Every structure is written in C-alpha cells, then in structure tokens.
Amino acid sequence: MFREVHEDVFYENVLVMYKGCIRGVNMAMFFVGMGIDLSLTEKGLALIREADEVWLDNYTVIMPEAKSVLEKVLRIKTLGKEENERTGEVKLANRDVLESSALIDKAEKANIALVSVGDPFFATTHVTLYIEALKRNLDMKVAHNSSIFSVVGRVGLSPYKFGAVVTLPKWLSNYKPSSAFERLERNLSCGLHTLMLVDISDGKPMPFDEAIRTIHNIEEALGHKVVSNRELFLVSRAGLGDELILFGSLDELERVCVGKGKSDKESDKAVTEWKAAKTKGAEEYVEDYCPKHPYSFIVPSQLKGFETEAANFWRERMKIIRRRRGE
C-alpha cells in the first residue's frame, strides 16, 4: 500500500514539473484586481487567461455581476495556446477558502488566479495569503487596480488627511462591538477623515436600513453621538453606471434615499411605485437615490481649502435632490 501511494505522489509531482517545463515557468499565484468599476487592466486580463483556475473573491466584496464579467472574458478565444477556447468557469472563493491555505496549496501545482473587486491588496485577507505564498517561495504575479479608497478624491477630500479605515460591524444578539467608533473618534480628534466600510456577514451585505440602525445602536452603547451629529458622504457602487454619491446628515441620507433606508429589494419596489405615482411630464425629475451594494460611508473631519469648496457643492446638490423629492 505504501509503495502504491508513494508512486502516485511521484507521478503527480512529475506531471507538475512537466506542466511547468511546457509553460517555461514555475506554477504561480496570481493576484488580480477588477477595480471598483469591474474593468480589468491589460495585465490582469493576461493573467486570468494564463491561469489554470480562476477564483473570484466572494467574501470581502460581493458583486454578483463580477462573475459574469470574468466568465465572458474566459470564453474569448485565445490564439497561440493549446486550448483554443477557455471554458469560462469561475469559482467563487468564500470565507472558508480565503482564510485557509487551499488556494496556496493549489498554486504549488497549477497557476491559480485570485480575482477581487477593487485592488487585490485592499483586504487584509488577501495580504495574509500573499505573505503565506512568500513563505512557500511561490512565483507570484500581481495586477493592481482602483480600490474604494480611490473615491476619496472624487468627493473632494485630500487622501493625505485620512486616518485608519474602519468597518461598521454587524450586531448580533451576543456580539455588539463598538471599537470601530472608538477608532473613528481617534481619527476625528487628530483632524483625520475616516473611510467606513460596511460589514458582510454570512455572505450577505448589510442592508442600508440596518447600517443606519447599527450606527444609532453603537452611539447609544457609547453614550454619545459620533456620526449622527455630523455630515458624511454615502458612496454607492462608485465608478459604475448606477453610482450614487450623497452628502448630508445621517437623517438627511435616510430621508433622501428612496424607500427611506429599506433593503435593496424593498427600495426597488418603492422606486417603481413612486415613479408610477408621478404625473406625466414630471418623469425627468425622477431619480433613484437608493444605495445599492457595495456602499461605504466617508466621515469627514475638519475641512479646509478645496475640501470646503467640494463639501459646499455636495451640500447644494443635496438641497436640489430634496426639493425634487418634494421636501
């Protein structure tokens, strides 16, 4: 029995080396970013087509359309290779996959591409995988891309004035953390802005209404206001055709967003009903201000110079939106 197992392992290793010789390179791990607008760079596209397996991060950022974009890329014929056409298969990497050594183990025998929305190294989970790959002396190739942090310039804030990034946590019956707001307060005390991401739990993004409730719950637990007493940015699906950027108080954001903070499905229904109720001729004023996933908050600290000018622009835009909504 030992001899049979030993021979199986031997022939498996020979096959791995043979594949490496044919390709002229060792097996490798590819880290590829799709950017916030799901547009692959030329380098990222080349790496995906070179990979034996393509895995899409379905844990740190969830965007269902990202999978179809990748599958379309893989179905394109690639001339000059033994395979005339890729199968288009994209595997989803959930939390269990990303927080284990599964992909690194595979990369010792084949070219594995881990693709993520945004930049491949914005999430600490990917950095951990990268470090493990370094320890194993794996060949690695990286295709960087835009991340959610690229949006800070879009709203008119200086990237040099940002402190630690925080995540708005999902509260459970036995888990109600407030440390994110404590870090946020430290940023504010130092005159630094804060990018506040929204937690993903059990593969499900946090609905907008739950995010609002969580902010109020954390402030209640702390015994004072941190976010609800100031203006902040809401950035939804930045760089995409249905992107949304709003600026105002927490109460304003909740009132302006169609459906008043309901879940995406409920908000879509509210949009349809609201449009249907509009009289003919007023359709040009109908806009969808419902935040969809992925979305984040930006909590500004003290504004100076061009930041103040930008904030005034977004503040006036909010007034226009509220007038259009009949408020």
C-alpha positions in Angstrom: 0.0 0.0 0.0 2.8 2.4 0.9 4.5 1.7 -2.4 1.3 2.5 -4.4 0.8 5.8 -2.5 4.4 6.7 -3.0 4.3 6.0 -6.7 1.1 8.1 -7.0 2.7 11.0 -5.4 5.8 10.6 -7.5 3.9 10.6 -10.8 1.8 13.6 -9.6 5.0 15.5 -9.0 6.4 14.5 -12.4 3.2 15.8 -14.0 3.5 19.1 -12.2 7.1 19.5 -13.3 6.2 18.6 -16.9 3.5 21.2 -17.0 6.0 23.7 -15.7 8.5 22.8 -18.4 5.9 23.2 -21.1 5.0 26.6 -19.9 8.6 27.6 -19.3 7.7 28.9 -15.8 7.0 27.5 -12.4 3.5 27.3 -11.1 2.3 30.6 -9.7 -0.3 32.5 -7.7 -1.9 35.5 -9.5 -3.5 38.4 -7.5 -5.8 40.3 -9.9 -7.9 43.4 -9.2 -11.0 44.2 -11.2 -11.2 47.8 -10.0 -14.2 49.4 -8.5 -15.8 49.6 -12.0 -15.1 46.0 -13.0 -12.7 46.9 -15.7 -9.7 44.6 -15.9 -6.3 46.1 -16.8 -4.4 44.6 -19.8 -2.0 42.8 -17.3 -4.9 41.5 -15.3 -6.6 40.1 -18.4 -3.4 38.4 -19.5 -3.0 36.7 -16.0 -6.6 35.5 -16.0 -6.2 33.9 -19.3 -2.9 32.3 -18.3 -4.4 30.8 -15.1 -5.4 27.1 -14.8 -8.1 28.0 -12.3 -9.8 31.4 -11.7 -11.3 32.1 -8.3 -13.4 35.2 -7.5 -13.4 36.7 -4.0 -17.0 36.3 -2.8 -16.3 37.3 0.8 -14.6 40.7 1.2 -16.7 42.3 -1.6 -19.9 40.8 -3.1 -20.9 41.9 -6.6 -22.8 39.2 -8.5 -22.1 40.8 -11.9 -18.4 40.4 -11.4 -18.6 36.7 -12.0 -20.4 37.1 -15.4 -17.8 39.7 -16.4 -15.0 37.2 -15.7 -16.8 34.3 -17.4 -17.3 36.4 -20.5 -13.5 37.2 -20.6 -12.6 33.5 -20.3 -14.9 32.5 -23.1 -12.9 34.6 -25.5 -10.7 32.6 -27.9 -7.0 32.8 -27.1 -4.9 32.1 -30.1 -1.4 30.6 -29.8 -2.3 28.3 -26.9 -3.1 24.6 -26.9 -6.6 25.4 -25.8 -8.4 27.3 -28.5 -11.2 28.3 -26.1 -11.5 28.6 -22.4 -14.4 27.0 -20.6 -15.3 30.3 -18.9 -15.5 28.6 -15.4 -15.1 30.9 -12.5 -15.1 29.5 -9.0 -16.3 31.5 -6.0 -13.9 31.9 -3.0 -15.9 32.2 0.2 -14.6 32.9 3.6 -13.6 29.3 4.3 -11.5 29.2 1.1 -9.8 32.6 1.6 -9.0 32.1 5.3 -7.4 28.7 4.6 -4.3 27.6 2.6 -6.5 25.9 -0.1 -5.5 28.3 -2.9 -1.9 28.4 -1.9 -1.8 24.6 -1.9 -3.3 24.6 -5.4 -0.7 27.2 -6.6 2.1 24.7 -5.9 0.7 22.5 -8.7 -1.0 24.9 -11.1 -1.4 28.6 -11.9 -4.1 30.0 -9.7 -5.7 33.4 -10.1 -7.5 35.1 -7.2 -9.6 37.9 -8.6 -11.1 40.6 -6.4 -13.3 43.6 -7.0 -11.1 46.7 -6.4 -7.4 46.2 -5.7 -6.2 42.8 -4.7 -4.4 44.0 -1.6 -7.0 46.3 0.0 -8.4 43.5 2.0 -6.2 42.1 4.8 -7.4 38.6 3.9 -5.5 38.8 0.6 -2.4 40.2 2.2 -2.3 37.2 4.5 -2.5 34.9 1.5 0.3 36.8 -0.2 2.5 36.5 2.8 1.9 32.8 3.0 2.8 32.5 -0.7 6.0 34.3 0.0 6.9 31.9 2.8 6.4 29.0 0.4 8.6 30.7 -2.3 5.8 30.6 -4.8 6.1 32.6 -8.0 3.6 35.5 -7.9 2.2 38.0 -10.3 0.1 41.0 -9.4 -2.2 43.2 -11.4 -3.2 46.2 -9.3 -6.4 48.3 -9.9 -8.5 51.0 -8.4 -10.0 50.5 -4.9 -12.7 52.2 -2.9 -10.0 54.5 -1.5 -9.7 55.9 -5.0 -13.0 57.6 -4.5 -11.8 60.0 -1.8 -10.6 62.4 -4.5 -14.0 62.1 -6.3 -15.8 63.6 -3.3 -13.2 66.3 -2.9 -11.2 65.2 0.1 -7.5 65.0 0.5 -6.1 61.4 0.6 -3.3 62.7 2.9 -5.8 63.5 5.6 -7.3 60.0 6.2 -6.8 58.0 9.3 -7.4 54.3 9.9 -10.1 52.6 7.9 -12.9 51.2 10.0 -15.7 48.7 9.3 -19.3 49.2 10.6 -19.9 45.8 12.2 -23.0 43.7 12.1 -24.5 43.4 15.5 -25.7 40.1 16.8 -27.5 39.1 19.9 -24.2 38.1 21.6 -21.8 40.3 19.6 -22.2 44.1 19.8 -18.8 45.7 19.2 -18.2 49.4 19.3 -14.4 49.5 18.8 -14.8 50.8 15.2 -16.3 54.0 16.5 -13.6 54.4 19.1 -11.0 54.3 16.3 -13.2 56.7 14.3 -13.2 59.1 17.2 -9.4 58.9 17.4 -9.2 59.9 13.7 -11.5 62.8 14.3 -9.6 64.0 17.3 -6.5 64.1 15.1 -8.2 66.0 12.3 -8.3 63.0 10.1 -11.2 61.8 7.8 -12.4 58.2 8.0 -13.5 55.7 5.4 -16.1 53.5 7.0 -16.8 50.2 5.2 -19.9 48.1 5.8 -19.7 44.6 7.2 -20.5 41.5 5.2 -21.9 38.6 7.3 -22.5 35.0 6.2 -22.0 36.1 2.6 -24.7 38.8 2.8 -24.0 42.5 2.7 -25.6 44.7 5.3 -28.8 46.4 4.1 -28.8 50.2 4.3 -31.6 50.4 6.9 -29.6 48.0 9.1 -26.5 50.2 8.7 -28.4 53.2 9.9 -29.8 51.3 12.9 -26.3 50.0 13.8 -24.8 53.5 13.8 -27.5 54.6 16.2 -27.1 51.5 18.4 -23.4 51.9 18.7 -23.8 55.6 19.7 -26.3 54.6 22.3 -23.9 52.0 23.7 -21.2 54.6 23.8 -23.5 57.1 25.4 -22.7 59.9 23.0 -23.0 60.8 19.3 -20.1 60.2 16.9 -21.6 60.1 13.4 -25.2 61.1 13.6 -24.4 64.7 14.7 -22.2 65.5 11.6 -22.4 65.4 7.8 -21.0 62.5 6.0 -20.7 61.0 2.5 -22.6 58.0 1.2 -20.8 56.3 -1.8 -22.6 53.5 -3.6 -21.3 51.5 -6.5 -18.6 54.0 -7.4 -17.5 54.0 -11.0 -20.4 52.0 -12.2 -23.4 53.2 -14.3 -25.7 53.4 -11.3 -23.2 55.0 -8.9 -24.5 57.2 -6.1 -22.7 59.9 -4.1 -24.6 61.8 -1.4 -23.5 64.2 1.3 -25.5 65.3 4.3 -26.5 64.4 7.9 -27.4 60.8 8.7 -31.1 61.8 9.0 -30.9 63.5 5.5 -29.3 60.5 3.9 -32.0 58.2 5.3 -34.9 60.5 4.2 -33.5 61.2 0.7 -32.7 57.6 -0.1 -35.8 56.1 -1.9 -37.6 53.7 0.4 -36.1 55.6 3.4 -33.4 53.1 4.2 -35.2 49.9 3.2 -33.4 46.9 1.8 -32.5 46.9 -1.9 -35.5 44.7 -2.9 -37.9 46.9 -0.9 -36.3 50.1 -2.2 -36.6 48.9 -5.8 -40.3 48.3 -5.3 -40.6 51.8 -3.7 -38.9 53.3 -6.7 -41.3 51.6 -9.1 -44.3 52.7 -7.1 -43.0 56.2 -6.7 -42.4 56.6 -10.5 -45.9 55.2 -11.3 -47.5 57.8 -9.0 -45.8 60.7 -10.7 -47.9 62.6 -13.2 -46.9 62.7 -16.8 -44.3 65.3 -17.6 -42.6 65.0 -14.2 -40.6 61.9 -15.1 -37.5 63.8 -15.9 -37.2 64.7 -12.2 -37.4 61.1 -11.1 -34.1 59.7 -9.9 -33.2 56.6 -7.8 -31.3 57.6 -4.6 -31.3 54.2 -3.1 -27.8 53.0 -2.1 -27.0 49.5 -3.5 -24.1 47.2 -2.7 -21.3 47.8 -2.4 -21.6 51.1 -0.5 -19.5 52.9 2.1 -19.5 55.9 4.3 -16.9 58.7 4.5 -16.9 60.6 7.7 -15.0 63.9 7.2 -13.1 65.7 9.9 -12.2 69.4 9.8 -12.5 70.6 6.2 -10.0 73.1 4.7 -9.4 74.8 1.4 -10.7 72.9 -1.6 -12.3 70.4 0.7 -14.7 73.1 1.9 -15.5 74.1 -1.6 -16.2 70.5 -2.5 -18.4 70.0 0.5 -20.4 73.1 -0.4 -21.0 71.6 -3.9 -22.3 68.4 -2.5 -24.4 70.2 0.2 -26.1 72.3 -2.5 -26.7 69.1 -4.6 -28.4 67.6 -1.6 -30.7 70.6 -1.4 -31.7 70.1 -5.0 -32.4 66.5 -4.5 -34.6 67.2 -1.5 -36.5 69.8 -3.5 -37.1 67.3 -6.3 -38.3 64.8 -3.7 -40.9 67.5 -2.5 -39.2 68.0 0.9 
